[in-house]
Amino acid sequence: MKPVKEPTSKFVKVRCPKCKNEQIIFGKATTEIKCLVCGKVIAQPTGGKTKIRSRILEVLE
């Protein structure tokens, strides 16, 4: 029996720099992520890890 691999991607809790809204995003998102309250872009895809343009509060495992 093969061992199960641990996932390399994580969910990240971030805070919008404009309106201070907190939301959880995927660490390897493939689309642009906007704040759910004000619409400011808080993360952009790069082909691998997401480029986060806001403050990271917590990495969720």
PyMOL Python script that loads the backbone (N, CA, C, O; Angstrom):
from pymol import cmd

cmd.read_pdbstr("""\
ATOM      1  N   MET A   1       0.838  -1.179   0.000  1.00  0.00           N
ATOM      2  CA  MET A   1       0.000   0.000   0.000  1.00  0.00           C
ATOM      3  C   MET A   1       0.884   1.244   0.000  1.00  0.00           C
ATOM      4  O   MET A   1       1.845   1.328   0.765  1.00  0.00           O
ATOM      5  N   LYS A   2       0.552   2.225  -0.873  1.00  0.00           N
ATOM      6  CA  LYS A   2       1.335   3.454  -0.969  1.00  0.00           C
ATOM      7  C   LYS A   2       0.897   4.454   0.100  1.00  0.00           C
ATOM      8  O   LYS A   2      -0.293   4.551   0.400  1.00  0.00           O
ATOM      9  N   PRO A   3       1.836   5.195   0.674  1.00  0.00           N
ATOM     10  CA  PRO A   3       1.456   6.232   1.639  1.00  0.00           C
ATOM     11  C   PRO A   3       0.783   7.408   0.930  1.00  0.00           C
ATOM     12  O   PRO A   3       1.085   7.709  -0.224  1.00  0.00           O
ATOM     13  N   VAL A   4      -0.114   8.050   1.627  1.00  0.00           N
ATOM     14  CA  VAL A   4      -0.826   9.204   1.074  1.00  0.00           C
ATOM     15  C   VAL A   4       0.069  10.428   1.208  1.00  0.00           C
ATOM     16  O   VAL A   4       0.611  10.696   2.280  1.00  0.00           O
ATOM     17  N   LYS A   5       0.222  11.181   0.094  1.00  0.00           N
ATOM     18  CA  LYS A   5       1.053  12.390   0.114  1.00  0.00           C
ATOM     19  C   LYS A   5       0.336  13.526   0.837  1.00  0.00           C
ATOM     20  O   LYS A   5      -0.881  13.682   0.734  1.00  0.00           O
ATOM     21  N   GLU A   6       1.107  14.300   1.558  1.00  0.00           N
ATOM     22  CA  GLU A   6       0.566  15.495   2.196  1.00  0.00           C
ATOM     23  C   GLU A   6       0.333  16.563   1.125  1.00  0.00           C
ATOM     24  O   GLU A   6       1.157  16.696   0.221  1.00  0.00           O
ATOM     25  N   PRO A   7      -0.751  17.320   1.195  1.00  0.00           N
ATOM     26  CA  PRO A   7      -0.971  18.381   0.212  1.00  0.00           C
ATOM     27  C   PRO A   7       0.062  19.500   0.390  1.00  0.00           C
ATOM     28  O   PRO A   7       0.452  19.824   1.512  1.00  0.00           O
ATOM     29  N   THR A   8       0.495  20.080  -0.727  1.00  0.00           N
ATOM     30  CA  THR A   8       1.490  21.155  -0.660  1.00  0.00           C
ATOM     31  C   THR A   8       0.837  22.531  -0.648  1.00  0.00           C
ATOM     32  O   THR A   8       1.509  23.529  -0.388  1.00  0.00           O
ATOM     33  N   SER A   9      -0.446  22.599  -0.920  1.00  0.00           N
ATOM     34  CA  SER A   9      -1.135  23.884  -0.937  1.00  0.00           C
ATOM     35  C   SER A   9      -1.908  24.085   0.357  1.00  0.00           C
ATOM     36  O   SER A   9      -2.322  23.125   1.006  1.00  0.00           O
ATOM     37  N   LYS A  10      -2.091  25.325   0.713  1.00  0.00           N
ATOM     38  CA  LYS A  10      -2.761  25.654   1.966  1.00  0.00           C
ATOM     39  C   LYS A  10      -3.789  26.758   1.716  1.00  0.00           C
ATOM     40  O   LYS A  10      -3.751  27.439   0.692  1.00  0.00           O
ATOM     41  N   PHE A  11      -4.695  26.920   2.661  1.00  0.00           N
ATOM     42  CA  PHE A  11      -5.606  28.051   2.656  1.00  0.00           C
ATOM     43  C   PHE A  11      -4.983  29.135   3.531  1.00  0.00           C
ATOM     44  O   PHE A  11      -4.313  28.836   4.519  1.00  0.00           O
ATOM     45  N   VAL A  12      -5.208  30.390   3.163  1.00  0.00           N
ATOM     46  CA  VAL A  12      -4.580  31.514   3.853  1.00  0.00           C
ATOM     47  C   VAL A  12      -5.655  32.525   4.234  1.00  0.00           C
ATOM     48  O   VAL A  12      -6.497  32.885   3.411  1.00  0.00           O
ATOM     49  N   LYS A  13      -5.622  32.983   5.489  1.00  0.00           N
ATOM     50  CA  LYS A  13      -6.534  34.042   5.936  1.00  0.00           C
ATOM     51  C   LYS A  13      -5.819  35.373   5.731  1.00  0.00           C
ATOM     52  O   LYS A  13      -4.724  35.581   6.254  1.00  0.00           O
ATOM     53  N   VAL A  14      -6.442  36.279   4.966  1.00  0.00           N
ATOM     54  CA  VAL A  14      -5.827  37.571   4.653  1.00  0.00           C
ATOM     55  C   VAL A  14      -6.753  38.719   5.044  1.00  0.00           C
ATOM     56  O   VAL A  14      -7.953  38.528   5.240  1.00  0.00           O
ATOM     57  N   ARG A  15      -6.174  39.915   5.154  1.00  0.00           N
ATOM     58  CA  ARG A  15      -6.949  41.123   5.472  1.00  0.00           C
ATOM     59  C   ARG A  15      -6.789  42.118   4.337  1.00  0.00           C
ATOM     60  O   ARG A  15      -5.666  42.431   3.941  1.00  0.00           O
ATOM     61  N   CYS A  16      -7.884  42.612   3.815  1.00  0.00           N
ATOM     62  CA  CYS A  16      -7.866  43.598   2.740  1.00  0.00           C
ATOM     63  C   CYS A  16      -7.226  44.887   3.241  1.00  0.00           C
ATOM     64  O   CYS A  16      -7.600  45.375   4.307  1.00  0.00           O
ATOM     65  N   PRO A  17      -6.254  45.462   2.489  1.00  0.00           N
ATOM     66  CA  PRO A  17      -5.606  46.695   2.937  1.00  0.00           C
ATOM     67  C   PRO A  17      -6.517  47.923   2.852  1.00  0.00           C
ATOM     68  O   PRO A  17      -6.258  48.932   3.507  1.00  0.00           O
ATOM     69  N   LYS A  18      -7.569  47.842   2.058  1.00  0.00           N
ATOM     70  CA  LYS A  18      -8.453  48.992   1.879  1.00  0.00           C
ATOM     71  C   LYS A  18      -9.567  49.057   2.923  1.00  0.00           C
ATOM     72  O   LYS A  18      -9.758  50.087   3.569  1.00  0.00           O
ATOM     73  N   CYS A  19     -10.305  47.950   3.088  1.00  0.00           N
ATOM     74  CA  CYS A  19     -11.473  47.989   3.978  1.00  0.00           C
ATOM     75  C   CYS A  19     -11.323  47.128   5.239  1.00  0.00           C
ATOM     76  O   CYS A  19     -12.226  47.095   6.075  1.00  0.00           O
ATOM     77  N   LYS A  20     -10.185  46.432   5.379  1.00  0.00           N
ATOM     78  CA  LYS A  20      -9.873  45.600   6.550  1.00  0.00           C
ATOM     79  C   LYS A  20     -10.741  44.354   6.667  1.00  0.00           C
ATOM     80  O   LYS A  20     -10.765  43.727   7.726  1.00  0.00           O
ATOM     81  N   ASN A  21     -11.452  43.981   5.611  1.00  0.00           N
ATOM     82  CA  ASN A  21     -12.234  42.743   5.615  1.00  0.00           C
ATOM     83  C   ASN A  21     -11.288  41.553   5.639  1.00  0.00           C
ATOM     84  O   ASN A  21     -10.260  41.562   4.962  1.00  0.00           O
ATOM     85  N   GLU A  22     -11.628  40.529   6.414  1.00  0.00           N
ATOM     86  CA  GLU A  22     -10.822  39.307   6.478  1.00  0.00           C
ATOM     87  C   GLU A  22     -11.524  38.220   5.685  1.00  0.00           C
ATOM     88  O   GLU A  22     -12.734  38.033   5.812  1.00  0.00           O
ATOM     89  N   GLN A  23     -10.756  37.497   4.860  1.00  0.00           N
ATOM     90  CA  GLN A  23     -11.332  36.372   4.138  1.00  0.00           C
ATOM     91  C   GLN A  23     -10.287  35.303   3.914  1.00  0.00           C
ATOM     92  O   GLN A  23      -9.087  35.562   4.004  1.00  0.00           O
ATOM     93  N   ILE A  24     -10.745  34.110   3.623  1.00  0.00           N
ATOM     94  CA  ILE A  24      -9.866  32.960   3.428  1.00  0.00           C
ATOM     95  C   ILE A  24      -9.756  32.685   1.937  1.00  0.00           C
ATOM     96  O   ILE A  24     -10.762  32.586   1.236  1.00  0.00           O
ATOM     97  N   ILE A  25      -8.501  32.560   1.454  1.00  0.00           N
ATOM     98  CA  ILE A  25      -8.261  32.302   0.042  1.00  0.00           C
ATOM     99  C   ILE A  25      -7.383  31.062  -0.103  1.00  0.00           C
ATOM    100  O   ILE A  25      -6.757  30.616   0.858  1.00  0.00           O
ATOM    101  N   PHE A  26      -7.347  30.515  -1.309  1.00  0.00           N
ATOM    102  CA  PHE A  26      -6.533  29.342  -1.591  1.00  0.00           C
ATOM    103  C   PHE A  26      -5.133  29.793  -1.979  1.00  0.00           C
ATOM    104  O   PHE A  26      -4.981  30.738  -2.753  1.00  0.00           O
ATOM    105  N   GLY A  27      -4.117  29.135  -1.457  1.00  0.00           N
ATOM    106  CA  GLY A  27      -2.737  29.533  -1.679  1.00  0.00           C
ATOM    107  C   GLY A  27      -2.227  29.347  -3.095  1.00  0.00           C
ATOM    108  O   GLY A  27      -1.200  29.923  -3.457  1.00  0.00           O
ATOM    109  N   LYS A  28      -2.921  28.553  -3.911  1.00  0.00           N
ATOM    110  CA  LYS A  28      -2.522  28.348  -5.304  1.00  0.00           C
ATOM    111  C   LYS A  28      -3.698  28.623  -6.228  1.00  0.00           C
ATOM    112  O   LYS A  28      -4.033  27.798  -7.078  1.00  0.00           O
ATOM    113  N   ALA A  29      -4.316  29.766  -6.064  1.00  0.00           N
ATOM    114  CA  ALA A  29      -5.486  30.135  -6.862  1.00  0.00           C
ATOM    115  C   ALA A  29      -5.095  30.341  -8.326  1.00  0.00           C
ATOM    116  O   ALA A  29      -3.986  30.785  -8.621  1.00  0.00           O
ATOM    117  N   THR A  30      -6.005  30.020  -9.230  1.00  0.00           N
ATOM    118  CA  THR A  30      -5.731  30.170 -10.659  1.00  0.00           C
ATOM    119  C   THR A  30      -6.426  31.381 -11.261  1.00  0.00           C
ATOM    120  O   THR A  30      -6.260  31.669 -12.446  1.00  0.00           O
ATOM    121  N   THR A  31      -7.205  32.090 -10.451  1.00  0.00           N
ATOM    122  CA  THR A  31      -7.875  33.297 -10.929  1.00  0.00           C
ATOM    123  C   THR A  31      -7.589  34.446  -9.963  1.00  0.00           C
ATOM    124  O   THR A  31      -7.193  34.231  -8.818  1.00  0.00           O
ATOM    125  N   GLU A  32      -7.796  35.657 -10.448  1.00  0.00           N
ATOM    126  CA  GLU A  32      -7.604  36.848  -9.623  1.00  0.00           C
ATOM    127  C   GLU A  32      -8.646  36.838  -8.506  1.00  0.00           C
ATOM    128  O   GLU A  32      -9.816  36.547  -8.750  1.00  0.00           O
ATOM    129  N   ILE A  33      -8.227  37.152  -7.292  1.00  0.00           N
ATOM    130  CA  ILE A  33      -9.139  37.156  -6.148  1.00  0.00           C
ATOM    131  C   ILE A  33      -9.341  38.591  -5.691  1.00  0.00           C
ATOM    132  O   ILE A  33      -8.384  39.329  -5.455  1.00  0.00           O
ATOM    133  N   LYS A  34     -10.616  38.973  -5.571  1.00  0.00           N
ATOM    134  CA  LYS A  34     -10.971  40.320  -5.126  1.00  0.00           C
ATOM    135  C   LYS A  34     -11.626  40.247  -3.753  1.00  0.00           C
ATOM    136  O   LYS A  34     -12.216  39.237  -3.370  1.00  0.00           O
ATOM    137  N   CYS A  35     -11.501  41.356  -3.026  1.00  0.00           N
ATOM    138  CA  CYS A  35     -12.151  41.472  -1.726  1.00  0.00           C
ATOM    139  C   CYS A  35     -13.662  41.363  -1.931  1.00  0.00           C
ATOM    140  O   CYS A  35     -14.210  41.961  -2.857  1.00  0.00           O
ATOM    141  N   LEU A  36     -14.323  40.608  -1.076  1.00  0.00           N
ATOM    142  CA  LEU A  36     -15.763  40.428  -1.200  1.00  0.00           C
ATOM    143  C   LEU A  36     -16.555  41.672  -0.808  1.00  0.00           C
ATOM    144  O   LEU A  36     -17.728  41.790  -1.161  1.00  0.00           O
ATOM    145  N   VAL A  37     -15.928  42.604  -0.082  1.00  0.00           N
ATOM    146  CA  VAL A  37     -16.624  43.801   0.375  1.00  0.00           C
ATOM    147  C   VAL A  37     -16.400  44.981  -0.576  1.00  0.00           C
ATOM    148  O   VAL A  37     -17.364  45.576  -1.059  1.00  0.00           O
ATOM    149  N   CYS A  38     -15.127  45.324  -0.848  1.00  0.00           N
ATOM    150  CA  CYS A  38     -14.838  46.532  -1.628  1.00  0.00           C
ATOM    151  C   CYS A  38     -14.402  46.261  -3.071  1.00  0.00           C
ATOM    152  O   CYS A  38     -14.393  47.180  -3.889  1.00  0.00           O
ATOM    153  N   GLY A  39     -14.040  45.015  -3.396  1.00  0.00           N
ATOM    154  CA  GLY A  39     -13.671  44.671  -4.758  1.00  0.00           C
ATOM    155  C   GLY A  39     -12.212  44.879  -5.113  1.00  0.00           C
ATOM    156  O   GLY A  39     -11.835  44.674  -6.267  1.00  0.00           O
ATOM    157  N   LYS A  40     -11.373  45.279  -4.159  1.00  0.00           N
ATOM    158  CA  LYS A  40      -9.946  45.471  -4.433  1.00  0.00           C
ATOM    159  C   LYS A  40      -9.286  44.116  -4.670  1.00  0.00           C
ATOM    160  O   LYS A  40      -9.615  43.140  -3.996  1.00  0.00           O
ATOM    161  N   VAL A  41      -8.351  44.050  -5.630  1.00  0.00           N
ATOM    162  CA  VAL A  41      -7.630  42.805  -5.915  1.00  0.00           C
ATOM    163  C   VAL A  41      -6.696  42.523  -4.743  1.00  0.00           C
ATOM    164  O   VAL A  41      -5.846  43.346  -4.405  1.00  0.00           O
ATOM    165  N   ILE A  42      -6.861  41.348  -4.124  1.00  0.00           N
ATOM    166  CA  ILE A  42      -6.016  41.003  -2.979  1.00  0.00           C
ATOM    167  C   ILE A  42      -5.046  39.870  -3.289  1.00  0.00           C
ATOM    168  O   ILE A  42      -4.129  39.614  -2.508  1.00  0.00           O
ATOM    169  N   ALA A  43      -5.235  39.180  -4.430  1.00  0.00           N
ATOM    170  CA  ALA A  43      -4.318  38.111  -4.828  1.00  0.00           C
ATOM    171  C   ALA A  43      -4.394  37.879  -6.331  1.00  0.00           C
ATOM    172  O   ALA A  43      -5.457  37.988  -6.942  1.00  0.00           O
ATOM    173  N   GLN A  44      -3.233  37.555  -6.915  1.00  0.00           N
ATOM    174  CA  GLN A  44      -3.165  37.298  -8.347  1.00  0.00           C
ATOM    175  C   GLN A  44      -2.444  35.978  -8.598  1.00  0.00           C
ATOM    176  O   GLN A  44      -1.497  35.642  -7.886  1.00  0.00           O
ATOM    177  N   PRO A  45      -2.894  35.220  -9.621  1.00  0.00           N
ATOM    178  CA  PRO A  45      -2.232  33.959  -9.937  1.00  0.00           C
ATOM    179  C   PRO A  45      -0.887  34.205 -10.612  1.00  0.00           C
ATOM    180  O   PRO A  45      -0.712  35.205 -11.308  1.00  0.00           O
ATOM    181  N   THR A  46       0.066  33.289 -10.406  1.00  0.00           N
ATOM    182  CA  THR A  46       1.381  33.421 -11.040  1.00  0.00           C
ATOM    183  C   THR A  46       1.778  32.150 -11.783  1.00  0.00           C
ATOM    184  O   THR A  46       2.879  32.076 -12.330  1.00  0.00           O
ATOM    185  N   GLY A  47       0.901  31.151 -11.810  1.00  0.00           N
ATOM    186  CA  GLY A  47       1.241  29.875 -12.420  1.00  0.00           C
ATOM    187  C   GLY A  47       1.660  28.848 -11.381  1.00  0.00           C
ATOM    188  O   GLY A  47       1.784  27.664 -11.697  1.00  0.00           O
ATOM    189  N   GLY A  48       1.874  29.274 -10.172  1.00  0.00           N
ATOM    190  CA  GLY A  48       2.234  28.392  -9.058  1.00  0.00           C
ATOM    191  C   GLY A  48       1.552  28.930  -7.824  1.00  0.00           C
ATOM    192  O   GLY A  48       0.326  28.898  -7.712  1.00  0.00           O
ATOM    193  N   LYS A  49       2.351  29.425  -6.899  1.00  0.00           N
ATOM    194  CA  LYS A  49       1.787  30.055  -5.712  1.00  0.00           C
ATOM    195  C   LYS A  49       1.140  31.386  -6.100  1.00  0.00           C
ATOM    196  O   LYS A  49       1.571  32.048  -7.044  1.00  0.00           O
ATOM    197  N   THR A  50       0.114  31.760  -5.365  1.00  0.00           N
ATOM    198  CA  THR A  50      -0.585  33.017  -5.608  1.00  0.00           C
ATOM    199  C   THR A  50       0.222  34.179  -5.044  1.00  0.00           C
ATOM    200  O   THR A  50       0.784  34.076  -3.954  1.00  0.00           O
ATOM    201  N   LYS A  51       0.281  35.293  -5.789  1.00  0.00           N
ATOM    202  CA  LYS A  51       0.938  36.497  -5.285  1.00  0.00           C
ATOM    203  C   LYS A  51      -0.102  37.258  -4.458  1.00  0.00           C
ATOM    204  O   LYS A  51      -1.056  37.816  -5.000  1.00  0.00           O
ATOM    205  N   ILE A  52       0.098  37.270  -3.153  1.00  0.00           N
ATOM    206  CA  ILE A  52      -0.865  37.883  -2.243  1.00  0.00           C
ATOM    207  C   ILE A  52      -0.510  39.346  -2.045  1.00  0.00           C
ATOM    208  O   ILE A  52       0.616  39.676  -1.674  1.00  0.00           O
ATOM    209  N   ARG A  53      -1.482  40.224  -2.297  1.00  0.00           N
ATOM    210  CA  ARG A  53      -1.281  41.670  -2.206  1.00  0.00           C
ATOM    211  C   ARG A  53      -1.971  42.260  -0.976  1.00  0.00           C
ATOM    212  O   ARG A  53      -2.398  43.414  -0.993  1.00  0.00           O
ATOM    213  N   SER A  54      -2.076  41.479   0.070  1.00  0.00           N
ATOM    214  CA  SER A  54      -2.677  41.939   1.309  1.00  0.00           C
ATOM    215  C   SER A  54      -1.955  41.273   2.472  1.00  0.00           C
ATOM    216  O   SER A  54      -1.080  40.432   2.269  1.00  0.00           O
ATOM    217  N   ARG A  55      -2.321  41.647   3.670  1.00  0.00           N
ATOM    218  CA  ARG A  55      -1.636  41.125   4.856  1.00  0.00           C
ATOM    219  C   ARG A  55      -2.106  39.708   5.177  1.00  0.00           C
ATOM    220  O   ARG A  55      -3.305  39.445   5.262  1.00  0.00           O
ATOM    221  N   ILE A  56      -1.151  38.807   5.353  1.00  0.00           N
ATOM    222  CA  ILE A  56      -1.473  37.433   5.723  1.00  0.00           C
ATOM    223  C   ILE A  56      -1.623  37.372   7.238  1.00  0.00           C
ATOM    224  O   ILE A  56      -0.707  37.732   7.977  1.00  0.00           O
ATOM    225  N   LEU A  57      -2.778  36.916   7.690  1.00  0.00           N
ATOM    226  CA  LEU A  57      -3.052  36.825   9.116  1.00  0.00           C
ATOM    227  C   LEU A  57      -2.729  35.443   9.670  1.00  0.00           C
ATOM    228  O   LEU A  57      -2.244  35.304  10.793  1.00  0.00           O
ATOM    229  N   GLU A  58      -3.009  34.413   8.852  1.00  0.00           N
ATOM    230  CA  GLU A  58      -2.845  33.054   9.349  1.00  0.00           C
ATOM    231  C   GLU A  58      -2.786  32.084   8.161  1.00  0.00           C
ATOM    232  O   GLU A  58      -3.462  32.287   7.153  1.00  0.00           O
ATOM    233  N   VAL A  59      -1.983  31.047   8.289  1.00  0.00           N
ATOM    234  CA  VAL A  59      -1.949  29.966   7.311  1.00  0.00           C
ATOM    235  C   VAL A  59      -2.686  28.795   7.919  1.00  0.00           C
ATOM    236  O   VAL A  59      -2.306  28.294   8.977  1.00  0.00           O
ATOM    237  N   LEU A  60      -3.743  28.356   7.250  1.00  0.00           N
ATOM    238  CA  LEU A  60      -4.589  27.286   7.776  1.00  0.00           C
ATOM    239  C   LEU A  60      -4.120  25.949   7.212  1.00  0.00           C
ATOM    240  O   LEU A  60      -3.831  25.840   6.020  1.00  0.00           O
ATOM    241  N   GLU A  61      -4.047  24.949   8.053  1.00  0.00           N
ATOM    242  CA  GLU A  61      -3.547  23.639   7.616  1.00  0.00           C
ATOM    243  C   GLU A  61      -4.646  22.626   7.528  1.00  0.00           C
ATOM    244  O   GLU A  61      -4.397  21.473   7.175  1.00  0.00           O
TER     245      GLU A  61
END
""", "prot")
cmd.dss("prot")
cmd.show_as("cartoon", "prot")
cmd.util.cbc("prot")
cmd.orient("prot")
